Structures are given as C-alpha cells and as structure tokens.
Amino acid sequence: MTTLADTSVWIDGVRSKDSWLVSTLRTAQTVAYTEPILMEFLMGARSDSEWTSLRRFITGGELIPFDSACDFEAAAAISGYGRHRGLTVT
C-alpha cells in the first residue's frame, strides 16, 4: 500500500525524527508525494545545503506524477457534483 503524504507530513518528518513519516519510511513502506508537494517542501529551504538535505529526504519517498489537465478537471467535476447537492468543497 502507498500512502500519499501532504507537505505538512513531510515537514513534520524533518522536524521530528520519531514522526509517523520517519518510522513508516524506516519500515520500507511506501510514502509518496506529488510535484506540488515537492515544490512546497523545497521552498522551505533556507540555504543550498538545506535544499540538498530536504531533497534527499523527500526522494526517500515515491514521486507520483499527475496529469494536471485531467486531475484538475476531475476536481472541478467533483466540486460541482457536491455543490449541486448542497455541499461545499474546501
């Protein structure tokens, strides 16, 4: 099973060596990220050496690329589906 971890989970993994993410990666379970998560995570680097360290850390996971046109269109359809039924997607 692959778990898609959001940016906040990756940040917690860097800050806390006993985080869920770190223990999951140690047990060789697959934790994934997408291109936007990679970008947000690396934007937190305060130096070139920290950028390198963060990149090395996140690439311990699996990059799951997405088809942005297809995925964003599907997200809009899901939002519309919910809106027509009185639900607000945030």
OpenMM code with the backbone's topology and positions (N, CA, C; nanometers):
from openmm import Vec3, app, unit

residues = "MET THR THR LEU ALA ASP THR SER VAL TRP ILE ASP GLY VAL ARG SER LYS ASP SER TRP LEU VAL SER THR LEU ARG THR ALA GLN THR VAL ALA TYR THR GLU PRO ILE LEU MET GLU PHE LEU MET GLY ALA ARG SER ASP SER GLU TRP THR SER LEU ARG ARG PHE ILE THR GLY GLY GLU LEU ILE PRO PHE ASP SER ALA CYS ASP PHE GLU ALA ALA ALA ALA ILE SER GLY TYR GLY ARG HIS ARG GLY LEU THR VAL THR".split()
positions = [
    Vec3(0.0836, -0.1176, 0.0000),
    Vec3(0.0000, 0.0000, 0.0000),
    Vec3(0.0885, 0.1244, 0.0000),
    Vec3(0.0502, 0.2235, -0.0781),
    Vec3(0.1205, 0.3508, -0.0844),
    Vec3(0.0360, 0.4586, -0.0181),
    Vec3(0.0987, 0.5384, 0.0671),
    Vec3(0.0308, 0.6490, 0.1334),
    Vec3(0.0809, 0.7794, 0.0736),
    Vec3(-0.0099, 0.8652, 0.0308),
    Vec3(0.0263, 0.9967, -0.0201),
    Vec3(0.0313, 1.0931, 0.0979),
    Vec3(0.1496, 1.1432, 0.1273),
    Vec3(0.1690, 1.2333, 0.2413),
    Vec3(0.1731, 1.3780, 0.1935),
    Vec3(0.0944, 1.4624, 0.2566),
    Vec3(0.0897, 1.6042, 0.2230),
    Vec3(0.2169, 1.6736, 0.2734),
    Vec3(0.2350, 1.7967, 0.2276),
    Vec3(0.3540, 1.8746, 0.2627),
    Vec3(0.3753, 1.8812, 0.4133),
    Vec3(0.2688, 1.9020, 0.4895),
    Vec3(0.2820, 1.9151, 0.6350),
    Vec3(0.3383, 1.7879, 0.6979),
    Vec3(0.3077, 1.6730, 0.6422),
    Vec3(0.3605, 1.5465, 0.6947),
    Vec3(0.5103, 1.5375, 0.6680),
    Vec3(0.5538, 1.5798, 0.5498),
    Vec3(0.6972, 1.5790, 0.5175),
    Vec3(0.7725, 1.6774, 0.6065),
    Vec3(0.7137, 1.7938, 0.6315),
    Vec3(0.7776, 1.8924, 0.7197),
    Vec3(0.7911, 1.8352, 0.8607),
    Vec3(0.6855, 1.7726, 0.9103),
    Vec3(0.6910, 1.7092, 1.0421),
    Vec3(0.8000, 1.6022, 1.0457),
    Vec3(0.8170, 1.5306, 0.9351),
    Vec3(0.9205, 1.4275, 0.9282),
    Vec3(1.0609, 1.4832, 0.9433),
    Vec3(1.0827, 1.6028, 0.8935),
    Vec3(1.2134, 1.6678, 0.9075),
    Vec3(1.2329, 1.7193, 1.0494),
    Vec3(1.1273, 1.7714, 1.1057),
    Vec3(1.1358, 1.8317, 1.2397),
    Vec3(1.1434, 1.7290, 1.3518),
    Vec3(1.0806, 1.6136, 1.3330),
    Vec3(1.0725, 1.5144, 1.4400),
    Vec3(1.1172, 1.3777, 1.3894),
    Vec3(1.2278, 1.3322, 1.4405),
    Vec3(1.2830, 1.2036, 1.3956),
    Vec3(1.2015, 1.0845, 1.4435),
    Vec3(1.1036, 1.1071, 1.5310),
    Vec3(1.0155, 0.9974, 1.5725),
    Vec3(0.8734, 1.0173, 1.5173),
    Vec3(0.8642, 1.0898, 1.4063),
    Vec3(0.7345, 1.1152, 1.3431),
    Vec3(0.6816, 0.9896, 1.2750),
    Vec3(0.5536, 0.9929, 1.2424),
    Vec3(0.4911, 0.8829, 1.1685),
    Vec3(0.5659, 0.8584, 1.0378),
    Vec3(0.6007, 0.9650, 0.9680),
    Vec3(0.6668, 0.9521, 0.8383),
    Vec3(0.8009, 0.8811, 0.8497),
    Vec3(0.8823, 0.9236, 0.9412),
    Vec3(1.0145, 0.8634, 0.9571),
    Vec3(1.0021, 0.7157, 0.9927),
    Vec3(0.9150, 0.6824, 1.0864),
    Vec3(0.9006, 0.5408, 1.1235),
    Vec3(0.8435, 0.4594, 1.0076),
    Vec3(0.7552, 0.5179, 0.9287),
    Vec3(0.6989, 0.4470, 0.8138),
    Vec3(0.8056, 0.4230, 0.7074),
    Vec3(0.8868, 0.5236, 0.6789),
    Vec3(0.9942, 0.5063, 0.5815),
    Vec3(1.0961, 0.4028, 0.6282),
    Vec3(1.1229, 0.3982, 0.7587),
    Vec3(1.2180, 0.3001, 0.8133),
    Vec3(1.1704, 0.1564, 0.7955),
    Vec3(1.0386, 0.1362, 0.7936),
    Vec3(0.9852, 0.0008, 0.7777),
    Vec3(0.9655, -0.0350, 0.6305),
    Vec3(1.0196, 0.0472, 0.5423),
    Vec3(1.0168, 0.0241, 0.3980),
    Vec3(0.8769, 0.0270, 0.3392),
    Vec3(0.7841, 0.0919, 0.4083),
    Vec3(0.6522, 0.1129, 0.3495),
    Vec3(0.6617, 0.2327, 0.2549),
    Vec3(0.5825, 0.2319, 0.1504),
    Vec3(0.5916, 0.3367, 0.0505),
    Vec3(0.5107, 0.4595, 0.0920),
    Vec3(0.5795, 0.5723, 0.0956),
    Vec3(0.5159, 0.7012, 0.1196),
    Vec3(0.5437, 0.7848, -0.0054),
    Vec3(0.4395, 0.8467, -0.0579),
    Vec3(0.4525, 0.9169, -0.1854),
    Vec3(0.4308, 1.0665, -0.1710),
    Vec3(0.4695, 1.1373, -0.2766),
    Vec3(0.4484, 1.2810, -0.2873),
    Vec3(0.4234, 1.3142, -0.4340),
    Vec3(0.3672, 1.4314, -0.4585),
    Vec3(0.3427, 1.4783, -0.5940),
    Vec3(0.4307, 1.6000, -0.6211),
    Vec3(0.4299, 1.6476, -0.7444),
    Vec3(0.5115, 1.7635, -0.7805),
    Vec3(0.4804, 1.8873, -0.6956),
    Vec3(0.3521, 1.9212, -0.6721),
    Vec3(0.3263, 2.0391, -0.5882),
    Vec3(0.3791, 2.0221, -0.4452),
    Vec3(0.3711, 1.9015, -0.3910),
    Vec3(0.4235, 1.8759, -0.2566),
    Vec3(0.5748, 1.8934, -0.2568),
    Vec3(0.6418, 1.8415, -0.3593),
    Vec3(0.7871, 1.8583, -0.3719),
    Vec3(0.8228, 2.0064, -0.3745),
    Vec3(0.7510, 2.0849, -0.4547),
    Vec3(0.7779, 2.2279, -0.4648),
    Vec3(0.7585, 2.2979, -0.3303),
    Vec3(0.6436, 2.2735, -0.2657),
    Vec3(0.6164, 2.3389, -0.1371),
    Vec3(0.7207, 2.3014, -0.0326),
    Vec3(0.7590, 2.1742, -0.0295),
    Vec3(0.8560, 2.1257, 0.0682),
    Vec3(0.9926, 2.1921, 0.0472),
    Vec3(1.0377, 2.1960, -0.0785),
    Vec3(1.1695, 2.2539, -0.1059),
    Vec3(1.1721, 2.4052, -0.0905),
    Vec3(1.0568, 2.4706, -0.1036),
    Vec3(1.0507, 2.6157, -0.0852),
    Vec3(1.0864, 2.6569, 0.0579),
    Vec3(1.0813, 2.5627, 0.1510),
    Vec3(1.1153, 2.5937, 0.2895),
    Vec3(1.2645, 2.5973, 0.3177),
    Vec3(1.3454, 2.5591, 0.2206),
    Vec3(1.4908, 2.5574, 0.2415),
    Vec3(1.5444, 2.6989, 0.2591),
    Vec3(1.6310, 2.7140, 0.3582),
    Vec3(1.6895, 2.8449, 0.3861),
    Vec3(1.8316, 2.8601, 0.3328),
    Vec3(1.8856, 2.7532, 0.2750),
    Vec3(2.0205, 2.7583, 0.2189),
    Vec3(2.0340, 2.6469, 0.1150),
    Vec3(2.1403, 2.6533, 0.0373),
    Vec3(2.1642, 2.5489, -0.0627),
    Vec3(2.1846, 2.4131, 0.0028),
    Vec3(2.2557, 2.4107, 0.1138),
    Vec3(2.2799, 2.2820, 0.1805),
    Vec3(2.1507, 2.2257, 0.2398),
    Vec3(2.0645, 2.3134, 0.2927),
    Vec3(1.9371, 2.2657, 0.3448),
    Vec3(1.8483, 2.2153, 0.2304),
    Vec3(1.8510, 2.2830, 0.1151),
    Vec3(1.7742, 2.2390, -0.0022),
    Vec3(1.8176, 2.0981, -0.0412),
    Vec3(1.9482, 2.0755, -0.0449),
    Vec3(2.0010, 1.9432, -0.0794),
    Vec3(1.9562, 1.8387, 0.0217),
    Vec3(1.9604, 1.8743, 0.1484),
    Vec3(1.9182, 1.7818, 0.2536),
    Vec3(1.7689, 1.7503, 0.2437),
    Vec3(1.6873, 1.8527, 0.2226),
    Vec3(1.5431, 1.8312, 0.2094),
    Vec3(1.5116, 1.7463, 0.0866),
    Vec3(1.5809, 1.7732, -0.0227),
    Vec3(1.5565, 1.6958, -0.1448),
    Vec3(1.5943, 1.5492, -0.1233),
    Vec3(1.7056, 1.5256, -0.0577),
    Vec3(1.7478, 1.3880, -0.0295),
    Vec3(1.6431, 1.3181, 0.0576),
    Vec3(1.5890, 1.3908, 0.1546),
    Vec3(1.4887, 1.3330, 0.2448),
    Vec3(1.3614, 1.2959, 0.1697),
    Vec3(1.3052, 1.3880, 0.0917),
    Vec3(1.1779, 1.3608, 0.0266),
    Vec3(1.1908, 1.2556, -0.0832),
    Vec3(1.3056, 1.2464, -0.1459),
    Vec3(1.3210, 1.1452, -0.2507),
    Vec3(1.3373, 1.0051, -0.1920),
    Vec3(1.3312, 0.9946, -0.0603),
    Vec3(1.3198, 0.8635, 0.0038),
    Vec3(1.1799, 0.8073, -0.0160),
    Vec3(1.0896, 0.8945, -0.0574),
    Vec3(0.9533, 0.8533, -0.0913),
    Vec3(0.9419, 0.8309, -0.2410),
    Vec3(0.8208, 0.8095, -0.2860),
    Vec3(0.7961, 0.7835, -0.4275),
    Vec3(0.7210, 0.9006, -0.4896),
    Vec3(0.7741, 0.9524, -0.5993),
    Vec3(0.7066, 1.0592, -0.6710),
    Vec3(0.5939, 0.9992, -0.7535),
    Vec3(0.4726, 1.0487, -0.7307),
    Vec3(0.3580, 1.0072, -0.8108),
    Vec3(0.3191, 1.1269, -0.8976),
    Vec3(0.3626, 1.1267, -1.0231),
    Vec3(0.3270, 1.2382, -1.1103),
    Vec3(0.1785, 1.2346, -1.1432),
    Vec3(0.1235, 1.3483, -1.1750),
    Vec3(-0.0169, 1.3508, -1.2115),
    Vec3(-0.0343, 1.4229, -1.3443),
    Vec3(-0.1461, 1.3979, -1.4046),
    Vec3(-0.1844, 1.4635, -1.5295),
    Vec3(-0.2671, 1.5847, -1.4897),
    Vec3(-0.2049, 1.7005, -1.4877),
    Vec3(-0.2714, 1.8174, -1.4302),
    Vec3(-0.4027, 1.8515, -1.5002),
    Vec3(-0.4095, 1.8440, -1.6318),
    Vec3(-0.5349, 1.8774, -1.7004),
    Vec3(-0.6459, 1.7817, -1.6571),
    Vec3(-0.6171, 1.6546, -1.6572),
    Vec3(-0.7162, 1.5534, -1.6190),
    Vec3(-0.7533, 1.5653, -1.4710),
    Vec3(-0.6531, 1.5803, -1.3852),
    Vec3(-0.6786, 1.5836, -1.2416),
    Vec3(-0.7544, 1.7089, -1.1987),
    Vec3(-0.7186, 1.8250, -1.2533),
    Vec3(-0.7884, 1.9477, -1.2163),
    Vec3(-0.9301, 1.9494, -1.2735),
    Vec3(-0.9475, 1.8938, -1.3922),
    Vec3(-1.0823, 1.8826, -1.4482),
    Vec3(-1.1691, 1.7920, -1.3606),
    Vec3(-1.1127, 1.6811, -1.3158),
    Vec3(-1.1869, 1.5907, -1.2272),
    Vec3(-1.2194, 1.6590, -1.0948),
    Vec3(-1.1256, 1.7376, -1.0418),
    Vec3(-1.1505, 1.8092, -0.9165),
    Vec3(-1.2656, 1.9083, -0.9333),
    Vec3(-1.2705, 1.9766, -1.0483),
    Vec3(-1.3797, 2.0697, -1.0743),
    Vec3(-1.5131, 1.9952, -1.0838),
    Vec3(-1.5114, 1.8777, -1.1469),
    Vec3(-1.6339, 1.7981, -1.1588),
    Vec3(-1.6829, 1.7524, -1.0217),
    Vec3(-1.5919, 1.7090, -0.9363),
    Vec3(-1.6281, 1.6651, -0.8011),
    Vec3(-1.6862, 1.7825, -0.7224),
    Vec3(-1.6230, 1.8995, -0.7363),
    Vec3(-1.6721, 2.0183, -0.6670),
    Vec3(-1.8130, 2.0529, -0.7137),
    Vec3(-1.8346, 2.0495, -0.8451),
    Vec3(-1.9671, 2.0790, -0.8994),
    Vec3(-2.0714, 1.9779, -0.8541),
    Vec3(-2.0337, 1.8530, -0.8511),
    Vec3(-2.1228, 1.7464, -0.8048),
    Vec3(-2.1684, 1.7747, -0.6614),
    Vec3(-2.0737, 1.8100, -0.5768),
    Vec3(-2.1068, 1.8396, -0.4377),
    Vec3(-2.1899, 1.9656, -0.4240),
    Vec3(-2.1520, 2.0691, -0.4993),
    Vec3(-2.2243, 2.1963, -0.4916),
    Vec3(-2.3713, 2.1785, -0.5305),
    Vec3(-2.3974, 2.0995, -0.6338),
    Vec3(-2.5350, 2.0748, -0.6767),
    Vec3(-2.6141, 1.9979, -0.5732),
    Vec3(-2.5460, 1.9369, -0.4796),
    Vec3(-2.6137, 1.8617, -0.3733),
    Vec3(-2.6055, 1.9337, -0.2389),
    Vec3(-2.5665, 2.0603, -0.2454),
    Vec3(-2.5639, 2.1424, -0.1251),
    Vec3(-2.4388, 2.1300, -0.0404),
    Vec3(-2.3324, 2.0720, -0.0956),
    Vec3(-2.2082, 2.0545, -0.0207),
    Vec3(-2.1042, 2.1554, -0.0699),
    Vec3(-2.0250, 2.2083, 0.0205),
    Vec3(-1.9175, 2.2992, -0.0162),
    Vec3(-1.7848, 2.2259, -0.0008),
    Vec3(-1.7107, 2.2210, -0.1080),
    Vec3(-1.5793, 2.1567, -0.1056),
    Vec3(-1.4747, 2.2644, -0.0785),
    Vec3(-1.3918, 2.2417, 0.0245),
    Vec3(-1.2877, 2.3404, 0.0571),
    Vec3(-1.1523, 2.2779, 0.0468),
] * unit.nanometer
topology = app.Topology()
chain = topology.addChain("A")
for resn in residues:
    res = topology.addResidue(resn, chain)
    for name in ("N", "CA", "C"):
        topology.addAtom(name, app.Element.getBySymbol(name[0]), res)
